[in-house]
Amino acid sequence: MTDYAQSTLSAQRKALSRKFALGLLRPFSGMNISVRLGEIAQTVLSRWPILPQAAKPTANVSYLTVSDRAHWLMLRESLFSLHRAWNFLPKITVVSDDWWKADEFAEVFAWWSTPITVLTRQEVCQAASSAGFPELANYAQESLYGLKLAAIVTQAKKQPVLFVDADILWFRDPASLLSDPVLWDKPRALRENNCHQRREMALRHCPQVLDPPFVNSGIVALHGELMAPELLRSMVQEALPNPQDSSCEQTIIATAVKIDGELLPEKLSLVEFDDVNKFRRRDMWDEGYYSRHYVNWMRHMFYRDALKLRLRRDRLEARRSSDAACAPSTQMTQRI
């Protein structure tokens, strides 16, 4: 193993490993079996670093996400699923909440095959102010939801952006569903069956947001303007008194999509919660979904599926190695 590989493995262990809670093994603790398995999976993944991955061809799109320090493990598993599933890798940009250092992040995520760009909260706020949105800069300063919105607005003006929340796992390459990035001039986002919107804000600016199909902002594709500047300023101003309310940010994205955008293909991502407390979970491969969005109360399911992806990858690589070892004898048999 190279010194480079050893360095990132060590950095991952140091930054992400967590102690195993013995209480998870107590059968009568009252903990739901699905949650218990999720907690165990999270602990296993925290102690299982990722080796440096092979390079792949690049895609002409910026993959944008936001992460605080507490969710680095989730982000790592999300990006690993991306590397596993996508044939062409996008340029990765991670927005920091300014509570972690870029050099530490670089060590932990050195397993990624190309350099990852890090934007600070200050840089995003400055970009929002320079674009004529001081309210958006204030919103970004106050919460991660505002930071996410500001990053989308400012980065999408420069280049095609696929914003993806860190709590999403990829199971298939979505290239065929996303279309050519040059066509991303109108905002597109996910659909869901639940209405997680700020009702009074929606009624004031776009009542259609409260009608199904509802919009989920876990994935947003855009190259250009999110919405009319006056409307954006007005909605952000309304969101500022409740910066920690995620429904405000989602309502703003939903308004942009309902007014002048469209929903992404349904199979791009599953946003459903009907198996949240079940031992048997829904299978993305069987159902034909390309990714899944594991919102707050689904996080234990995220780690269960992330561990399954890792084990599936290991089995696949072991099979390839076995096939390669058998290849010479097979060729010899064919000659005979």
Disulfide bonds with the S-S distance in Angstrom:
none
